[in-house]
Amino acid sequence: MIPFPGPTEEIIHQALTDAFENLVFEEVVLAGVIQNHIPEIFLDGWWASIQMISPLPWGHITILVPNNLMNRFTEAILGLIDEQPDEAQNADNLGELLNTLCGRLMSLRSSPDRTFRIGLPEVGHGMAPEMSGPYRCIDCLVGEDHVFLLAPEAFWDDVIWQLDLNNC
């Protein structure tokens, strides 16, 4: 696969589109990108975080999803009808969604012959863990609901990616 051309936001939008349409059958629209700030905190929402290990150990990618939307995602993934998903189902499905999203991000951002490693997803309900270091918050709309994707600032640094690719 050829890395997605264009700015980093296009890569992120493509990865989000691929993951959300394939797993939860939802369209994603980018609403904006904000540096070092989460515009809204979900106290009754879900979060998942994955550590990006290599080729660049540049931190965690975290996703924040409101509770009602996470229920809808789980219903779509599991084909639940007239049944409310439980917390374990939501946690498993959000971890899988973020795992798929991170895989797509890395395959679109790095060269086709490059291997990469990511950690296992950590999932929780309520307040998301704090980000270490500078990051950008990608505000996404899924229908009327906001989903936030937090990615380390280094993800946007083309120089770092080129240096790493030259060291392959």
C-alpha positions as CSV (number, residue, x, y, z in Angstrom):
1,M,0.0,0.0,0.0
2,I,1.3,3.5,-0.9
3,P,1.2,6.0,2.0
4,F,-1.7,8.3,1.7
5,P,-0.7,11.5,0.0
6,G,-1.3,14.9,1.5
7,P,-1.3,16.5,4.9
8,T,-1.5,14.5,8.1
9,E,-5.2,15.4,8.6
10,E,-6.0,13.6,5.3
11,I,-4.2,10.5,6.5
12,I,-6.1,10.6,9.8
13,H,-9.4,11.1,8.0
14,Q,-8.7,8.2,5.7
15,A,-7.8,5.9,8.7
16,L,-10.9,7.0,10.6
17,T,-13.1,6.5,7.6
18,D,-11.7,3.0,7.0
19,A,-12.0,1.9,10.6
20,F,-15.5,3.4,11.3
21,E,-17.1,2.4,8.1
22,N,-15.8,-1.2,8.2
23,L,-16.4,-1.8,11.9
24,V,-19.4,0.3,13.1
25,F,-20.9,1.3,9.7
26,E,-20.7,5.0,10.5
27,E,-19.5,8.0,8.5
28,V,-16.9,10.3,10.1
29,V,-16.5,14.0,9.4
30,L,-13.5,15.9,10.7
31,A,-14.7,19.0,12.6
32,G,-11.3,20.4,13.5
33,V,-7.9,19.9,15.0
34,I,-6.9,21.6,18.3
35,Q,-3.5,21.6,19.9
36,N,-3.0,20.5,23.6
37,H,-6.7,20.8,24.5
38,I,-9.7,18.6,24.7
39,P,-12.8,20.8,24.1
40,E,-15.2,18.5,26.0
41,I,-14.7,15.9,28.7
42,F,-16.9,12.9,28.7
43,L,-17.6,12.0,32.3
44,D,-20.1,9.4,31.1
45,G,-18.1,8.2,28.1
46,W,-15.5,5.7,27.1
47,W,-11.9,6.0,26.3
48,A,-9.2,3.7,24.9
49,S,-5.5,4.3,24.5
50,I,-2.7,2.4,22.7
51,Q,1.0,3.0,23.0
52,M,2.8,3.4,19.7
53,I,6.0,1.4,20.2
54,S,7.9,1.4,16.9
55,P,9.1,2.5,14.4
56,L,8.8,5.6,16.6
57,P,8.2,5.4,20.3
58,W,6.2,8.6,20.3
59,G,3.5,8.0,22.8
60,H,-0.2,7.1,22.9
61,I,-3.1,7.5,20.7
62,T,-6.3,7.9,22.6
63,I,-10.0,7.9,21.5
64,L,-12.9,9.4,23.5
65,V,-16.4,8.2,22.7
66,P,-19.7,9.3,24.4
67,N,-21.6,6.5,26.1
68,N,-24.7,6.6,23.9
69,L,-22.5,6.4,20.8
70,M,-20.4,3.6,22.2
71,N,-23.6,1.6,22.8
72,R,-24.6,2.3,19.2
73,F,-21.2,1.1,18.0
74,T,-21.4,-2.1,20.0
75,E,-25.0,-2.8,18.8
76,A,-23.8,-2.4,15.2
77,I,-20.7,-4.6,15.7
78,L,-22.5,-7.4,17.5
79,G,-25.8,-7.1,15.7
80,L,-27.8,-6.6,18.9
81,I,-31.5,-6.0,18.5
82,D,-33.6,-4.9,21.5
83,E,-30.7,-5.6,23.8
84,Q,-28.5,-3.1,25.6
85,P,-24.7,-3.8,25.4
86,D,-22.9,-4.4,28.6
87,E,-19.7,-2.8,29.8
88,A,-17.5,-5.7,28.8
89,Q,-18.9,-5.7,25.3
90,N,-18.3,-1.9,25.0
91,A,-14.8,-2.2,26.3
92,D,-13.9,-5.0,23.9
93,N,-15.3,-3.2,20.9
94,L,-13.7,0.1,21.6
95,G,-10.3,-1.6,22.1
96,E,-10.8,-3.3,18.7
97,L,-11.9,-0.1,17.0
98,L,-8.8,1.8,18.3
99,N,-6.5,-1.1,17.4
100,T,-7.9,-1.1,13.8
101,L,-7.6,2.6,13.6
102,C,-4.0,2.7,14.8
103,G,-3.1,-0.1,12.3
104,R,-4.6,2.0,9.5
105,L,-2.8,5.2,10.7
106,M,0.5,3.5,10.8
107,S,0.1,1.7,7.4
108,L,-1.0,5.0,5.8
109,R,1.8,7.0,7.5
110,S,4.8,4.8,7.0
111,S,6.3,3.1,4.0
112,P,4.7,-0.1,2.6
113,D,7.6,-2.4,3.6
114,R,7.9,-1.0,7.1
115,T,6.8,-3.1,10.1
116,F,5.5,-1.4,13.2
117,R,4.4,-2.4,16.7
118,I,1.7,-1.0,18.9
119,G,0.7,-2.0,22.4
120,L,-2.5,-3.5,23.6
121,P,-5.4,-1.2,24.1
122,E,-6.2,0.0,27.5
123,V,-9.9,0.9,27.9
124,G,-11.9,2.7,30.5
125,H,-15.1,4.5,31.3
126,G,-15.2,8.0,32.6
127,M,-12.3,10.5,32.6
128,A,-9.6,9.7,30.1
129,P,-6.0,9.5,31.2
130,E,-3.8,12.6,30.7
131,M,-1.6,12.8,27.7
132,S,2.1,13.1,28.3
133,G,3.8,15.7,26.1
134,P,2.3,17.8,23.4
135,Y,-0.6,16.4,21.4
136,R,-3.3,17.4,19.0
137,C,-7.0,16.7,19.5
138,I,-8.9,15.7,16.3
139,D,-12.6,16.5,16.7
140,C,-14.7,14.2,14.7
141,L,-18.4,14.1,14.1
142,V,-20.3,10.8,13.9
143,G,-23.8,12.0,13.2
144,E,-24.5,14.6,15.8
145,D,-22.0,13.2,18.3
146,H,-18.3,14.2,18.9
147,V,-15.6,11.7,19.0
148,F,-12.1,12.9,19.9
149,L,-8.9,11.3,18.8
150,L,-5.7,12.4,20.7
151,A,-2.4,11.9,18.9
152,P,1.1,13.0,19.9
153,E,2.5,16.1,18.2
154,A,5.3,13.9,16.7
155,F,2.7,12.2,14.5
156,W,2.6,15.4,12.4
157,D,6.4,15.8,12.1
158,D,7.3,14.7,8.6
159,V,11.1,15.2,9.3
160,I,10.9,12.5,12.1
161,W,9.1,10.1,9.7
162,Q,11.6,10.6,6.9
163,L,14.6,10.1,9.3
164,D,13.0,6.9,10.5
165,L,12.3,5.6,7.0
166,N,15.8,6.4,5.9
167,N,17.2,4.3,8.8
168,C,15.3,1.1,7.6
